[in-house]
Amino acid sequence: QVQLVASVGGSVQPGGSLRLSCAASGFSLDNSAIGWFRQAPGKEREGVSCISTSGGTTFYRDSVKGRFTISRDNAKNTVYLQMNSLKPEDTAVYYCAAGVYYYCAATLWSYGLNYWGQGTQVTVSS
């Protein structure tokens, strides 16, 4: 079965950290660029970060720059999103997505993404 399986998110206090992972099964991530997206209640989905196929190019939305780090481990067929200094406004359902024809760009668009993870809740609250 071809799927992306995201790790369980969690609840943290402001300033805390979480690491999300997204593992592919049934296909290889080697040839796919990957994006992380999030959707807060009542808001549209937004791009958070993306990483190119090689891992050499990454982009972040302005609000998470310096706090979030995207990485990939092709040997483990997994991509990660390390989230530090979390803020209440980071609260959302987070999704990973991958696509062979996805182009990781500063726009953090979602065109070309073929596979989406199931979404995982991240709650930042005191």
All heavy atoms as an XYZ file, in Angstrom:
950
protein
N       0.847     -1.193      0.000
C       0.000      0.000      0.000
C       0.878      1.237      0.000
O       1.780      1.372      0.810
C      -0.905     -0.002      1.222
C      -1.905      1.138      1.241
C      -2.821      1.044      2.444
O      -2.699      0.166      3.281
N      -3.760      1.968      2.524
N       0.605      2.134     -0.931
C       1.386      3.359     -1.044
C       0.818      4.400     -0.091
O      -0.353      4.770     -0.188
C       1.339      3.888     -2.480
C       2.042      5.217     -2.579
C       1.965      2.871     -3.443
N       1.632      4.845      0.822
C       1.137      5.842      1.757
C       2.274      6.558      2.457
O       3.406      6.090      2.497
C       0.231      5.200      2.807
C       0.887      4.115      3.631
C      -0.087      3.511      4.641
O      -1.199      4.002      4.855
N       0.328      2.422      5.266
N       1.915      7.707      2.997
C       2.807      8.455      3.876
C       2.186      8.402      5.263
O       1.013      8.708      5.430
C       2.933      9.908      3.429
C       3.801     10.200      2.214
C       3.649     11.661      1.813
C       5.253      9.881      2.498
N       2.977      8.026      6.222
C       2.467      7.898      7.580
C       3.202      8.885      8.471
O       4.419      8.778      8.675
C       2.645      6.471      8.115
C       2.100      6.373      9.539
C       1.924      5.476      7.209
N       2.464      9.837      8.982
C       3.059     10.839      9.860
C       3.050     10.346     11.299
O       2.157      9.600     11.704
C       2.291     12.149      9.752
N       4.030     10.792     12.031
C       4.090     10.436     13.439
C       3.005     11.183     14.205
O       2.431     12.159     13.717
C       5.459     10.797     14.008
O       5.690     12.183     13.865
N       2.758     10.712     15.395
C       1.797     11.393     16.254
C       2.392     12.725     16.692
O       3.567     12.813     17.033
C       1.462     10.527     17.474
C       0.575     11.284     18.447
C       0.802      9.233     17.021
N       1.579     13.783     16.656
C       2.048     15.091     17.077
C       2.077     15.170     18.588
O       2.657     14.349     19.259
N       1.450     16.172     19.114
C       1.402     16.269     20.556
C       1.047     17.652     21.025
O       0.781     18.555     20.217
N       1.042     17.786     22.340
C       0.765     19.065     22.976
C       1.991     19.504     23.754
O       2.557     18.716     24.516
C      -0.428     18.933     23.927
O      -1.611     18.643     23.230
N       2.378     20.734     23.543
C       3.543     21.283     24.243
C       3.230     22.690     24.719
O       2.307     23.342     24.202
C       4.795     21.306     23.350
C       5.206     19.898     22.956
C       4.569     22.169     22.128
N       4.006     23.138     25.644
C       3.881     24.513     26.114
C       4.643     25.441     25.170
O       5.555     25.005     24.457
C       4.433     24.632     27.524
C       3.616     23.887     28.558
C       4.099     24.136     29.973
O       5.236     24.551     30.196
N       3.226     23.901     30.941
N       4.269     26.681     25.149
C       5.024     27.644     24.339
C       6.512     27.587     24.673
O       6.889     27.501     25.845
C       4.406     28.984     24.729
C       3.013     28.638     25.126
C       3.114     27.304     25.807
N       7.313     27.618     23.635
C       8.751     27.503     23.811
C       9.264     26.087     23.713
O      10.481     25.864     23.665
N       8.357     25.135     23.694
C       8.748     23.733     23.622
C       9.105     23.292     22.216
O       9.064     24.080     21.268
N       9.443     22.018     22.107
C       9.874     21.448     20.826
C       9.121     20.160     20.529
O       8.709     19.436     21.445
C      11.372     21.144     20.854
O      12.126     22.318     21.017
N       8.992     19.894     19.262
C       8.439     18.629     18.780
C       9.157     18.275     17.484
O       9.567     19.166     16.737
C       6.936     18.734     18.494
C       5.939     18.633     19.629
C       4.533     18.900     19.111
C       6.010     17.274     20.309
N       9.275     16.994     17.227
C       9.780     16.551     15.934
C       8.738     15.658     15.291
O       8.348     14.635     15.857
C      11.104     15.798     16.053
C      11.721     15.523     14.682
C      13.054     14.835     14.747
N      12.940     13.405     14.967
C      13.883     12.519     14.638
N      15.003     12.933     14.071
N      13.704     11.243     14.893
N       8.306     16.076     14.139
C       7.388     15.259     13.355
C       8.197     14.451     12.340
O       9.195     14.935     11.806
C       6.382     16.135     12.616
C       5.520     17.067     13.466
C       4.577     17.849     12.564
C       4.746     16.288     14.510
N       7.735     13.255     12.091
C       8.345     12.446     11.049
C       7.259     11.968     10.098
O       6.073     11.931     10.450
C       9.111     11.260     11.636
O       8.224     10.381     12.293
N       7.686     11.628      8.921
C       6.755     11.175      7.896
C       7.454     10.079      7.112
O       8.441     10.340      6.420
C       6.386     12.356      7.004
S       5.144     12.014      5.779
N       6.963      8.878      7.253
C       7.590      7.726      6.622
C       6.780      7.261      5.425
O       5.548      7.159      5.492
C       7.724      6.593      7.634
N       7.470      6.982      4.358
C       6.817      6.486      3.155
C       6.837      4.965      3.133
O       7.831      4.350      3.507
C       7.511      7.027      1.913
N       5.757      4.408      2.694
C       5.710      2.959      2.493
C       5.088      2.678      1.131
O       4.198      3.399      0.683
C       4.905      2.269      3.593
O       3.553      2.667      3.560
N       5.603      1.678      0.472
C       5.081      1.320     -0.835
C       5.703      2.095     -1.978
O       5.400      1.833     -3.141
N       6.545      3.069     -1.646
C       7.258      3.806     -2.681
C       8.481      4.446     -2.040
O       8.561      4.595     -0.824
C       6.373      4.866     -3.351
C       6.070      6.075     -2.501
C       6.706      7.279     -2.749
C       5.152      6.009     -1.463
C       6.429      8.394     -1.983
C       4.867      7.117     -0.684
C       5.505      8.324     -0.941
N       9.416      4.855     -2.905
C      10.637      5.477     -2.416
C      10.527      6.991     -2.493
O      10.016      7.546     -3.460
C      11.827      5.015     -3.250
O      12.980      5.739     -2.913
N      11.038      7.640     -1.454
C      11.071      9.101     -1.452
C      12.269      9.657     -2.208
O      12.390     10.875     -2.358
C      11.103      9.620     -0.013
C       9.808      9.492      0.795
C      10.044      9.956      2.225
C       8.686     10.280      0.152
N      13.142      8.775     -2.668
C      14.381      9.214     -3.285
C      14.166     10.243     -4.391
O      14.964     11.171     -4.550
C      15.134      8.021     -3.879
C      15.767      7.150     -2.817
O      15.532      7.429     -1.619
O      16.480      6.203     -3.164
N      13.119     10.063     -5.175
C      12.893     10.925     -6.328
C      11.804     11.955     -6.098
O      11.310     12.554     -7.060
C      12.538     10.066     -7.547
C      13.650      9.123     -7.920
O      14.823      9.501     -7.914
N      13.311      7.882     -8.231
N      11.451     12.158     -4.842
C      10.356     13.073     -4.534
C      10.832     14.263     -3.714
O      11.609     14.105     -2.777
C       9.262     12.347     -3.741
O       8.682     11.309     -4.488
N      10.351     15.421     -4.080
C      10.477     16.570     -3.193
C       9.326     16.479     -2.191
O       8.299     15.862     -2.469
C      10.420     17.871     -3.977
N       9.512     17.084     -1.047
C       8.580     16.885      0.055
C       8.214     18.220      0.679
O       9.054     19.119      0.794
C       9.212     15.968      1.107
C       9.491     14.588      0.495
C       8.290     15.834      2.328
C      10.530     13.809      1.216
N       6.982     18.321      1.076
C       6.529     19.532      1.743
C       5.791     19.202      3.023
O       5.224     18.120      3.172
N       5.851     20.139      3.945
C       5.030     20.090      5.150
C       4.034     21.246      5.072
O       4.414     22.374      4.745
C       5.882     20.228      6.410
C       6.606     18.979      6.818
C       7.897     18.651      6.523
C       6.089     17.910      7.605
N       8.218     17.439      7.079
C       7.121     16.956      7.762
C       4.859     17.652      8.219
C       6.964     15.773      8.480
C       4.699     16.486      8.936
C       5.745     15.552      9.052
N       2.809     20.950      5.415
C       1.750     21.938      5.390
C       1.003     21.882      6.720
O       1.131     20.929      7.477
C       0.782     21.651      4.233
C       1.451     21.676      2.891
C       2.176     20.588      2.423
C       1.383     22.805      2.089
C       2.824     20.618      1.198
C       2.020     22.852      0.859
C       2.750     21.754      0.414
N       0.221     22.898      6.986
C      -0.571     22.884      8.204
C      -1.886     23.614      7.976
O      -2.003     24.467      7.104
C       0.194     23.503      9.366
C       0.455     25.001      9.247
C       1.360     25.467     10.385
N       1.605     26.909     10.340
C       2.450     27.555     11.134
N       3.154     26.877     12.051
N       2.601     28.862     11.018
N      -2.846     23.241      8.780
C      -4.141     23.895      8.710
C      -4.677     24.084     10.117
O      -4.879     23.107     10.847
C      -5.127     23.095      7.863
C      -6.440     23.817      7.619
C      -7.273     23.177      6.541
O      -7.103     22.006      6.213
N      -8.185     23.956      5.962
N      -4.861     25.330     10.474
C      -5.428     25.678     11.780
C      -6.943     25.762     11.642
O      -7.460     26.005     10.547
C      -4.847     26.993     12.262
N      -7.653     25.603     12.736
C      -9.118     25.680     12.688
C      -9.590     26.997     12.080
O      -9.138     28.079     12.481
C      -9.524     25.578     14.155
C      -8.412     24.832     14.804
C      -7.174     25.277     14.087
N     -10.477     26.901     11.113
C     -11.034     28.094     10.504
C     -10.130     28.805      9.523
O     -10.479     29.877      9.023
N      -8.972     28.209      9.255
C      -8.027     28.836      8.336
C      -7.723     27.914      7.157
O      -7.950     26.714      7.224
C      -6.733     29.195      9.069
C      -6.908     30.244     10.143
C      -5.565     30.666     10.712
C      -5.725     31.776     11.737
N      -4.407     32.216     12.287
N      -7.199     28.514      6.109
C      -6.808     27.726      4.957
C      -5.491     27.005      5.227
O      -4.676     27.443      6.047
C      -6.664     28.624      3.724
C      -7.977     29.220      3.246
C      -7.833     29.956      1.939
O      -6.685     30.099      1.455
O      -8.858     30.388      1.390
N      -5.299     25.942      4.521
C      -4.033     25.229      4.609
C      -2.907     26.113      4.092
O      -3.080     26.837      3.107
C      -4.095     23.942      3.787
C      -2.873     23.044      3.910
C      -3.036     21.819      3.040
N      -3.041     22.184      1.621
C      -3.491     21.386      0.664
N      -3.972     20.201      0.950
N      -3.456     21.780     -0.598
N      -1.771     26.048      4.744
C      -0.635     26.849      4.331
C       0.626     26.010      4.300
O       0.767     25.052      5.063
C      -0.438     28.037      5.281
C      -0.161     27.660      6.729
C      -0.115     28.869      7.654
O      -0.655     29.933      7.305
O       0.466     28.733      8.751
N       1.520     26.364      3.424
C       2.800     25.689      3.345
C       3.691     26.105      4.494
O       3.739     27.281      4.853
N       4.379     25.145      5.066
C       5.273     25.415      6.182
C       6.732     25.347      5.738
O       7.532     26.235      6.036
C       5.046     24.412      7.326
C       6.054     24.632      8.453
C       3.616     24.522      7.842
N       7.048     24.287      5.021
C       8.428     24.081      4.601
C       8.453     23.051      3.475
O       7.506     22.281      3.303
C       9.263     23.581      5.781
O      10.613     23.383      5.397
N       9.537     23.070      2.724
C       9.714     22.033      1.714
C      11.194     21.734      1.568
O      12.048     22.540      1.955
C       9.094     22.411      0.380
S       9.837     23.832     -0.437
N      11.473     20.577      0.999
C      12.850     20.160      0.785
C      12.930     19.489     -0.574
O      12.054     18.733     -0.978
C      13.319     19.221      1.922
C      14.805     18.901      1.804
C      12.479     17.944      1.966
C      15.379     18.258      3.066
N      13.995     19.792     -1.280
C      14.168     19.256     -2.624
C      14.531     17.773     -2.578
O      14.816     17.212     -1.518
C      15.264     20.032     -3.355
O      16.512     19.847     -2.681
N      14.558     17.173     -3.739
C      14.877     15.752     -3.845
C      16.244     15.438     -3.254
O      16.419     14.441     -2.545
C      14.830     15.317     -5.313
O      13.554     15.634     -5.856
C      15.067     13.828     -5.449
N      17.182     16.284     -3.552
C      18.547     16.057     -3.057
C      18.720     16.437     -1.605
O      19.690     16.039     -0.959
C      19.534     16.864     -3.890
O      19.357     18.250     -3.640
N      17.798     17.236     -1.113
C      17.936     17.748      0.243
C      18.759     19.016      0.314
O      18.906     19.609      1.381
N      19.256     19.442     -0.830
C      20.122     20.593     -0.836
C      19.408     21.929     -0.818
O      20.018     22.965     -0.567
N      18.125     21.909     -1.075
C      17.334     23.138     -1.094
C      16.162     22.999     -0.137
O      15.441     22.006     -0.176
C      16.806     23.425     -2.503
O      17.910     23.586     -3.404
C      15.962     24.692     -2.521
N      16.020     24.009      0.698
C      14.885     24.033      1.620
C      14.289     25.435      1.643
O      14.997     26.435      1.398
C      15.298     23.661      3.053
O      16.313     24.565      3.509
C      15.834     22.230      3.117
N      13.019     25.499      1.954
C      12.343     26.774      2.110
C      11.431     26.700      3.334
O      10.946     25.620      3.687
C      11.516     27.133      0.874
C      12.347     27.497     -0.329
C      12.580     26.576     -1.334
C      12.902     28.762     -0.446
C      13.347     26.893     -2.437
C      13.671     29.096     -1.547
C      13.899     28.154     -2.544
N      11.205     27.851      3.920
C      10.344     27.940      5.106
C       9.457     29.174      4.974
O       9.864     30.202      4.430
C      11.183     28.088      6.374
C      12.132     26.932      6.616
C      13.430     26.943      6.098
C      11.726     25.824      7.357
C      14.293     25.877      6.314
C      12.587     24.756      7.587
C      13.867     24.796      7.057
O      14.720     23.751      7.271
N       8.263     29.064      5.528
C       7.457     30.279      5.602
C       8.096     31.195      6.636
O       8.760     30.737      7.578
C       6.008     29.961      5.940
C       5.711     29.469      7.311
C       4.213     29.201      7.486
N       3.403     30.374      7.238
C       2.683     30.573      6.136
N       2.665     29.670      5.169
N       1.963     31.669      5.981
N       7.885     32.478      6.447
C       8.584     33.462      7.276
C       8.352     33.238      8.765
O       9.267     33.405      9.578
C       8.142     34.877      6.890
C       8.708     35.319      5.559
O       9.652     34.668      5.057
O       8.216     36.317      5.008
N       7.154     32.867      9.132
C       6.821     32.771     10.552
C       7.524     31.627     11.278
O       7.531     31.594     12.512
C       5.310     32.642     10.733
O       4.835     31.457     10.114
N       8.126     30.696     10.530
C       8.798     29.572     11.193
C      10.304     29.578     10.952
O      11.021     28.729     11.496
C       8.215     28.212     10.754
C       6.702     28.192     10.920
C       8.614     27.850      9.325
N      10.775     30.507     10.149
C      12.216     30.563      9.875
C      13.004     30.731     11.161
O      12.659     31.520     12.024
C      12.515     31.725      8.934
C      12.145     31.463      7.489
C      12.466     32.670      6.607
C      12.047     32.415      5.171
N      12.288     33.599      4.316
N      14.067     29.957     11.268
C      14.892     30.006     12.459
C      14.379     29.141     13.594
O      15.074     28.952     14.595
N      13.174     28.620     13.451
C      12.602     27.775     14.502
C      12.370     26.352     14.018
O      12.505     25.404     14.803
C      11.276     28.367     14.995
C      11.391     29.764     15.560
C      10.080     30.211     16.212
N       8.969     30.304     15.265
C       7.852     29.586     15.375
N       7.679     28.739     16.369
N       6.874     29.744     14.482
N      12.006     26.191     12.766
C      11.721     24.867     12.209
C      12.854     24.447     11.275
O      13.456     25.275     10.602
C      10.427     24.891     11.405
C       9.163     25.025     12.221
C       9.193     25.409     13.560
C       7.934     24.778     11.637
C       8.026     25.533     14.294
C       6.758     24.893     12.351
C       6.801     25.283     13.688
N      13.103     23.145     11.245
C      14.100     22.601     10.332
C      13.544     21.343      9.674
O      13.108     20.415     10.365
C      15.396     22.234     11.075
O      15.907     23.394     11.742
C      16.434     21.719     10.088
N      13.560     21.345      8.357
C      13.128     20.177      7.609
C      14.359     19.384      7.197
O      15.411     19.955      6.891
C      12.292     20.582      6.372
C      11.635     19.368      5.727
C      13.133     21.355      5.367
C      10.625     19.738      4.631
N      14.238     18.074      7.217
C      15.357     17.230      6.792
C      14.796     15.928      6.238
O      13.621     15.622      6.421
C      16.312     16.956      7.957
O      15.643     16.261      8.998
N      15.651     15.193      5.577
C      15.213     13.922      5.022
C      16.310     12.889      5.190
O      17.505     13.222      5.176
C      14.833     14.076      3.546
C      15.950     14.504      2.627
C      15.410     14.849      1.235
N      14.798     13.684      0.609
C      13.905     13.754     -0.372
N      13.527     14.930     -0.835
N      13.410     12.654     -0.898
N      15.886     11.648      5.342
C      16.805     10.518      5.434
C      16.312      9.499      4.420
O      15.400      8.712      4.710
C      16.807      9.954      6.857
C      17.844      8.864      7.040
O      18.273      8.263      6.035
O      18.213      8.597      8.191
N      16.887      9.531      3.242
C      16.413      8.648      2.180
C      16.650      7.185      2.525
O      15.900      6.310      2.089
C      17.086      9.013      0.859
C      16.528     10.300      0.266
O      15.536     10.849      0.759
N      17.173     10.788     -0.776
N      17.676      6.911      3.288
C      17.944      5.527      3.676
C      16.801      4.961      4.516
O      16.501      3.766      4.469
C      19.262      5.437      4.438
N      16.173      5.842      5.281
C      15.038      5.431      6.118
C      13.699      5.755      5.452
O      12.645      5.505      6.032
C      15.121      6.119      7.480
C      16.320      5.689      8.306
C      16.304      6.345      9.677
C      17.480      5.853     10.507
N      17.498      6.487     11.857
N      13.786      6.354      4.264
C      12.556      6.703      3.542
C      11.644      7.599      4.379
O      10.414      7.432      4.400
C      11.809      5.439      3.120
C      11.201      5.549      1.733
O      11.635      6.361      0.903
N      10.198      4.735      1.470
N      12.268      8.547      5.048
C      11.557      9.354      6.034
C      11.982     10.815      5.927
O      13.141     11.121      5.625
C      11.845      8.840      7.460
O      11.407      7.478      7.562
C      11.111      9.667      8.506
N      11.046     11.691      6.187
C      11.325     13.123      6.250
C      10.918     13.616      7.639
O      10.018     13.046      8.260
C      10.562     13.877      5.152
C       9.067     13.724      5.326
C      10.965     15.330      5.100
N      11.595     14.639      8.100
C      11.376     15.148      9.453
C      11.084     16.647      9.434
O      11.502     17.371      8.538
C      12.615     14.901     10.319
C      13.048     13.465     10.387
C      14.038     12.982      9.524
C      12.478     12.580     11.291
C      14.445     11.659      9.569
C      12.875     11.254     11.339
C      13.852     10.803     10.475
O      14.245      9.490     10.526
N      10.385     17.074     10.463
C      10.209     18.505     10.702
C      10.481     18.748     12.181
O       9.673     18.360     13.034
C       8.798     18.970     10.334
C       8.567     20.471     10.452
C       9.392     21.207      9.382
C       7.092     20.823     10.308
N      11.632     19.316     12.460
C      11.987     19.668     13.832
C      11.431     21.045     14.125
O      11.744     22.002     13.409
C      13.509     19.663     14.004
C      13.972     20.081     15.392
C      13.593     19.086     16.468
O      13.736     17.889     16.284
N      13.098     19.593     17.606
N      10.633     21.138     15.155
C       9.972     22.395     15.501
C      10.419     22.823     16.891
O      10.158     22.125     17.869
C       8.454     22.218     15.447
C       7.956     21.694     14.115
S       6.144     21.586     14.026
C       5.832     20.294     15.223
N      11.107     23.935     16.950
C      11.582     24.488     18.214
C      10.904     25.817     18.503
O      10.312     26.433     17.613
C      13.096     24.679     18.161
C      13.849     23.384     17.959
O      13.417     22.319     18.398
N      14.985     23.460     17.281
N      11.015     26.250     19.731
C      10.449     27.539     20.150
C       9.010     27.680     19.675
O       8.620     28.715     19.113
C      11.307     28.693     19.597
O      12.636     28.578     20.058
N       8.249     26.661     19.913
C       6.870     26.644     19.410
C       6.036     27.737     20.048
O       6.208     28.086     21.221
C       6.250     25.270     19.651
C       6.707     24.207     18.658
C       6.443     22.805     19.198
C       6.009     24.387     17.323
N       5.126     28.253     19.244
C       4.234     29.328     19.669
C       2.785     28.866     19.544
O       2.487     27.974     18.747
C       4.455     30.552     18.780
C       5.876     31.067     18.753
C       6.011     32.219     17.777
C       7.434     32.747     17.734
N       7.576     33.884     16.777
N       1.894     29.473     20.271
C       0.471     29.086     20.154
C      -0.040     29.160     18.720
O      -0.883     28.350     18.323
C      -0.225     30.107     21.059
C       0.793     30.420     22.102
C       2.104     30.429     21.373
N       0.483     30.098     17.951
C       0.017     30.226     16.564
C       0.514     29.103     15.663
O       0.130     29.027     14.493
C       0.424     31.589     15.976
C       1.884     31.940     16.149
C       2.129     32.829     17.371
O       1.526     32.561     18.443
O       2.942     33.777     17.251
N       1.366     28.234     16.185
C       1.786     27.052     15.430
C       0.782     25.912     15.576
O       0.922     24.878     14.907
C       3.158     26.564     15.907
C       4.265     27.558     15.617
O       4.269     28.139     14.518
O       5.132     27.751     16.509
N      -0.194     26.087     16.424
C      -1.205     25.064     16.618
C      -1.968     24.810     15.329
O      -2.518     25.727     14.723
C      -2.188     25.477     17.720
O      -1.485     25.569     18.966
C      -3.323     24.465     17.851
N      -1.974     23.557     14.903
C      -2.608     23.196     13.637
C      -2.503     21.690     13.439
O      -1.788     21.006     14.177
C      -1.939     23.915     12.470
N      -3.185     21.217     12.426
C      -2.954     19.859     11.938
C      -1.876     19.962     10.864
O      -2.000     20.752      9.934
C      -4.236     19.238     11.357
C      -3.934     17.857     10.785
C      -5.308     19.140     12.435
N      -0.843     19.177     11.032
C       0.286     19.203     10.116
C       0.224     18.015      9.165
O      -0.061     16.878      9.577
C       1.598     19.183     10.899
C       1.936     20.507     11.524
C       1.208     20.989     12.610
C       2.964     21.302     11.016
C       1.492     22.223     13.181
C       3.262     22.533     11.572
C       2.525     22.985     12.655
O       2.805     24.216     13.214
N       0.532     18.282      7.903
C       0.518     17.261      6.875
C       1.857     17.238      6.146
O       2.416     18.280      5.840
C      -0.568     17.554      5.843
C      -1.974     17.624      6.379
C      -2.498     18.816      6.874
C      -2.791     16.495      6.369
C      -3.786     18.881      7.360
C      -4.092     16.549      6.851
C      -4.575     17.749      7.346
O      -5.867     17.805      7.822
N       2.320     16.044      5.857
C       3.452     15.905      4.963
C       2.917     15.481      3.601
O       1.839     14.885      3.503
C       4.462     14.881      5.478
S       3.787     13.226      5.721
N       3.665     15.789      2.571
C       3.244     15.438      1.227
C       4.471     15.279      0.349
O       5.497     15.931      0.584
C       2.316     16.505      0.664
N       4.370     14.427     -0.640
C       5.508     14.150     -1.513
C       5.049     14.047     -2.959
O       3.905     13.671     -3.242
C       6.193     12.847     -1.089
N       5.950     14.369     -3.852
C       5.616     14.254     -5.260
C       6.856     14.240     -6.127
O       7.789     15.024     -5.889
N       6.859     13.371     -7.105
C       7.982     13.295     -8.034
C       8.079     14.574     -8.851
O       9.179     15.036     -9.179
C       7.820     12.071     -8.962
C       8.911     12.069    -10.018
C       7.857     10.780     -8.162
N       6.934     15.164     -9.129
C       6.920     16.369     -9.952
C       6.715     17.630     -9.107
O       6.446     18.705     -9.635
C       5.833     16.267    -11.016
C       6.056     15.114    -11.954
C       5.252     13.980    -11.911
C       7.102     15.149    -12.871
C       5.479     12.917    -12.762
C       7.338     14.082    -13.720
C       6.518     12.974    -13.664
O       6.742     11.914    -14.500
N       6.865     17.484     -7.814
C       6.725     18.639     -6.935
C       8.013     19.434     -6.943
O       9.098     18.876     -6.818
C       6.406     18.183     -5.516
C       6.310     19.295     -4.504
C       5.386     20.323     -4.665
C       7.139     19.320     -3.388
C       5.293     21.345     -3.731
C       7.051     20.335     -2.447
C       6.119     21.349     -2.629
O       6.029     22.353     -1.711
N       7.879     20.731     -7.107
C       9.040     21.605     -7.129
C       9.053     22.432     -5.859
O       8.178     23.275     -5.643
C       8.994     22.515     -8.360
C      10.192     23.411     -8.494
C      11.463     22.883     -8.724
C      10.067     24.792     -8.383
C      12.570     23.712     -8.835
C      11.163     25.623     -8.500
C      12.411     25.081     -8.727
O      13.500     25.903     -8.832
N      10.016     22.178     -5.032
C      10.149     22.900     -3.771
C      10.591     24.326     -4.081
O      11.681     24.548     -4.627
C      11.163     22.193     -2.879
S      11.574     23.083     -1.362
N       9.746     25.267     -3.732
C      10.039     26.669     -4.033
C       9.604     27.548     -2.867
O       8.862     27.113     -1.984
C       9.317     27.090     -5.309
N      10.032     28.784     -2.907
C       9.737     29.713     -1.817
C       8.239     29.963     -1.661
O       7.779     30.361     -0.595
C      10.468     31.031     -2.037
N       7.500     29.712     -2.712
C       6.055     29.904     -2.645
C       5.378     28.852     -1.777
O       4.244     29.029     -1.349
C       5.434     29.828     -4.041
O       5.831     28.582     -4.641
C       5.918     30.975     -4.924
N       6.072     27.730     -1.549
C       5.519     26.627     -0.748
C       4.160     26.192     -1.281
O       3.215     25.925     -0.524
C       5.416     27.025      0.730
C       6.751     27.306      1.405
C       6.542     27.864      2.809
C       7.592     26.040      1.478
N       4.052     26.177     -2.618
C       2.805     25.727     -3.215
C       2.637     24.221     -3.058
O       3.552     23.534     -2.613
C       2.766     26.131     -4.680
C       3.959     25.681     -5.473
C       4.789     24.616     -5.244
C       4.461     26.332     -6.642
N       5.774     24.563     -6.200
C       5.605     25.589     -7.070
C       4.072     27.441     -7.379
C       6.328     25.949     -8.195
C       4.806     27.789     -8.506
C       5.918     27.054     -8.897
N       1.471     23.745     -3.446
C       1.192     22.317     -3.281
C       0.999     21.607     -4.617
O       0.604     20.440     -4.648
C      -0.047     22.116     -2.408
O      -1.174     22.740     -2.995
N       1.319     22.291     -5.732
C       1.143     21.660     -7.027
C       2.158     20.542     -7.217
O       3.329     20.684     -6.907
C       1.315     22.690     -8.145
C       0.357     23.836     -8.066
C       0.818     25.117     -7.779
C      -1.004     23.658     -8.259
C      -0.045     26.184     -7.690
C      -1.879     24.724     -8.164
C      -1.398     25.980     -7.880
O      -2.262     27.027     -7.781
N       1.703     19.432     -7.751
C       2.607     18.328     -8.038
C       2.770     17.327     -6.927
O       3.559     16.397     -7.029
N       2.027     17.502     -5.862
C       2.121     16.565     -4.750
C       1.161     15.410     -4.971
O      -0.033     15.602     -5.170
C       1.803     17.274     -3.441
C       2.864     18.276     -3.008
C       2.323     19.223     -1.960
C       4.099     17.561     -2.481
N       1.697     14.204     -4.942
C       0.894     13.022     -5.229
C       0.415     12.296     -3.979
O      -0.654     11.688     -3.980
C       1.714     12.026     -6.058
C       2.226     12.638     -7.339
O       3.416     12.889     -7.487
N       1.325     12.902     -8.260
N       1.229     12.362     -2.959
C       0.918     11.595     -1.756
C       0.854     12.527     -0.551
O       1.719     13.377     -0.374
C       1.982     10.515     -1.524
C       2.199      9.614     -2.699
C       3.354      9.702     -3.459
C       1.237      8.680     -3.067
C       3.554      8.873     -4.554
C       1.431      7.855     -4.153
C       2.589      7.949     -4.893
O       2.790      7.140     -5.976
N      -0.157     12.302      0.264
C      -0.344     13.105      1.471
C      -0.429     12.188      2.683
O      -1.060     11.129      2.630
C      -1.624     13.927      1.373
C      -1.519     15.066      0.407
C      -1.638     15.011     -0.952
C      -1.260     16.425      0.729
N      -1.465     16.257     -1.492
C      -1.231     17.149     -0.481
C      -1.055     17.119      1.930
C      -0.995     18.525     -0.538
C      -0.829     18.486      1.883
C      -0.801     19.172      0.659
N       0.190     12.625      3.763
C       0.049     11.913      5.024
C      -1.318     12.183      5.630
O      -2.085     13.023      5.142
N      -1.586     11.518      6.715
C      -2.927     11.563      7.298
C      -3.172     12.788      8.163
O      -4.311     13.026      8.575
C      -3.178     10.298      8.146
C      -2.553     10.324      9.542
C      -1.092      9.922      9.559
O      -0.394      9.955      8.546
N      -0.619      9.532     10.742
N      -2.130     13.565      8.434
C      -2.317     14.734      9.289
C      -2.110     14.377     10.746
O      -2.543     13.329     11.218
N      -1.431     15.269     11.436
C      -1.168     15.040     12.853
C      -1.341     16.354     13.601
O      -0.902     17.409     13.149
C       0.247     14.446     13.050
O       0.445     14.112     14.417
C       1.334     15.401     12.601
N      -1.982     16.269     14.752
C      -2.319     17.469     15.510
C      -1.133     17.935     16.350
O      -0.526     17.152     17.087
C      -3.503     17.199     16.432
C      -3.904     18.366     17.308
C      -4.513     19.517     16.527
O      -5.383     19.308     15.676
N      -4.070     20.732     16.804
N      -0.830     19.205     16.232
C       0.156     19.855     17.089
C      -0.554     20.977     17.830
O      -1.161     21.847     17.203
C       1.335     20.414     16.276
C       2.256     21.252     17.169
C       2.118     19.280     15.626
N      -0.495     20.936     19.149
C      -1.144     21.944     19.974
C      -0.103     22.600     20.869
O       0.641     21.909     21.580
C      -2.251     21.323     20.829
O      -3.209     20.688     19.980
C      -2.939     22.392     21.670
N      -0.054     23.916     20.801
C       0.887     24.669     21.628
C       0.063     25.558     22.552
O      -0.609     26.481     22.108
C       1.837     25.521     20.776
C       2.873     26.198     21.678
C       2.512     24.672     19.717
N       0.118     25.240     23.813
C      -0.728     25.954     24.768
C      -0.137     25.847     26.162
O       0.476     24.842     26.520
C      -2.135     25.350     24.764
O      -2.937     25.917     25.770
N      -0.342     26.902     26.930
C       0.102     26.873     28.321
C      -1.029     26.404     29.213
O      -0.853     26.277     30.422
C       0.582     28.259     28.743
O      -0.429     29.228     28.523
